[in-house]
């Protein structure tokens, strides 16, 4: 079963349980996934990669909103945003540990053998392709910069 089908099934379960928080969160996720398929240049198929991309965006949005509400002194609303992020996080695949990420990026560097100023871009292109869905671009870039700058 694909990730989208799992979300749809859990949406039905949330409706049966009358779990308003899960129902609203998953309903919004479903509509964002459908909206992502209609973006210019996007394929009209819903695959796990698309769902993971939308999930990451939505989790990040919830985390930023929760922090903004905390800073504004609205703890109750911040807690709701955090609970929504937790619901969404349950659908994300397990990420790589920092050690695993470093091993993978090191492997890419050894295979690509970057040289010159364009080396970082070559490493990022290949590492991002290999680690899609398992690590964020910023994390990959940080490790790649550190490894490329060390002798």
C-alpha positions in Angstrom: 0.0 0.0 0.0 1.3 3.4 -0.9 1.7 6.3 1.4 -1.2 8.2 -0.1 -3.5 5.2 0.3 -2.4 4.9 4.0 -3.3 8.6 4.5 -6.7 8.1 3.0 -7.3 5.0 5.1 -6.3 6.9 8.3 -8.5 9.8 7.3 -11.5 7.4 7.2 -10.4 6.0 10.6 -10.1 9.5 12.1 -13.6 10.3 10.8 -15.0 7.1 12.5 -13.2 7.9 15.7 -14.4 11.5 15.5 -10.8 12.7 16.0 -11.1 16.3 14.8 -7.4 17.1 15.0 -6.3 14.1 12.9 -9.3 14.6 10.6 -8.4 18.2 9.9 -4.7 17.5 9.6 -5.0 14.6 7.3 -7.7 16.3 5.2 -5.4 19.3 4.7 -2.5 17.0 3.8 -4.6 15.1 1.2 -5.7 18.4 -0.4 -2.1 19.7 -0.5 -1.0 16.5 -2.2 -3.7 16.8 -4.8 -2.8 20.5 -5.3 0.9 19.5 -5.8 -0.1 17.2 -8.7 -1.6 20.2 -10.4 1.5 22.4 -10.2 3.1 23.4 -13.5 5.6 20.7 -14.6 4.4 18.2 -12.1 3.3 14.7 -13.0 -0.4 14.0 -12.4 0.5 10.8 -10.6 0.5 10.6 -6.8 3.5 8.6 -5.8 5.3 8.2 -2.4 8.0 10.7 -3.3 5.5 13.4 -3.9 3.7 12.6 -0.7 6.9 12.7 1.3 7.9 16.0 -0.3 4.5 17.5 0.7 4.7 16.0 4.2 8.1 17.5 4.8 6.8 20.9 3.7 3.7 20.6 5.9 5.7 19.5 9.0 8.1 22.4 8.5 5.2 24.8 8.2 3.7 23.5 11.4 7.0 23.7 13.3 7.5 27.3 12.2 3.9 28.2 13.1 4.3 26.6 16.6 7.5 28.6 17.2 5.8 31.8 16.1 2.8 31.1 18.4 5.2 30.3 21.3 7.0 33.6 20.7 3.7 35.4 20.7 2.7 33.8 24.0 0.0 31.6 22.6 1.0 28.3 24.1 -2.3 26.6 23.4 -2.2 27.3 19.7 1.5 26.3 19.6 0.7 23.0 21.2 -2.0 22.3 18.6 0.4 23.0 15.8 3.0 20.7 17.4 0.4 17.9 17.7 -0.4 18.4 14.0 3.3 18.1 13.2 3.5 14.9 15.2 0.6 13.4 13.3 2.3 14.2 10.0 5.7 13.1 11.1 4.3 9.6 11.6 4.0 9.2 7.8 7.6 10.3 7.1 10.1 7.5 6.4 12.9 7.1 9.0 15.6 9.6 8.4 19.3 9.0 8.4 21.4 9.5 11.5 24.2 12.1 11.2 26.7 9.2 11.0 24.8 7.4 8.3 24.5 10.7 6.3 28.2 11.3 6.6 29.0 7.8 5.3 26.6 8.2 2.3 28.0 11.7 1.4 31.6 10.4 1.8 30.7 7.5 -0.6 29.3 10.0 -3.2 32.4 12.2 -2.9 34.6 9.1 -3.6 32.6 8.2 -6.6 32.1 11.7 -8.1 35.7 12.8 -7.4 34.9 16.5 -7.4 37.4 19.0 -8.5 37.3 22.8 -8.9 34.5 25.2 -7.9 31.8 23.1 -9.5 32.7 20.1 -7.4 30.2 21.0 -4.7 27.4 21.1 -7.2 28.3 17.8 -8.6 28.3 16.2 -5.1 25.0 17.8 -4.2 23.3 16.7 -7.3 24.3 13.1 -6.9 23.8 13.0 -3.1 20.4 14.7 -3.3 19.3 12.1 -5.9 20.5 9.2 -3.8 19.2 10.5 -0.4 15.9 11.9 -1.6 13.3 11.3 1.1 15.8 10.3 3.7 17.6 13.5 4.3 17.0 17.3 3.9 18.9 19.3 1.4 20.3 21.6 4.1 21.7 18.6 6.0 23.3 17.1 2.9 24.9 20.5 2.0 26.3 21.0 5.5 27.9 17.5 5.5 29.2 17.9 1.9 30.7 21.3 2.7 32.5 20.0 5.8 33.8 16.9 4.0 35.0 18.9 0.9 36.7 21.5 3.0 38.6 19.0 5.1 41.9 17.6 3.6 
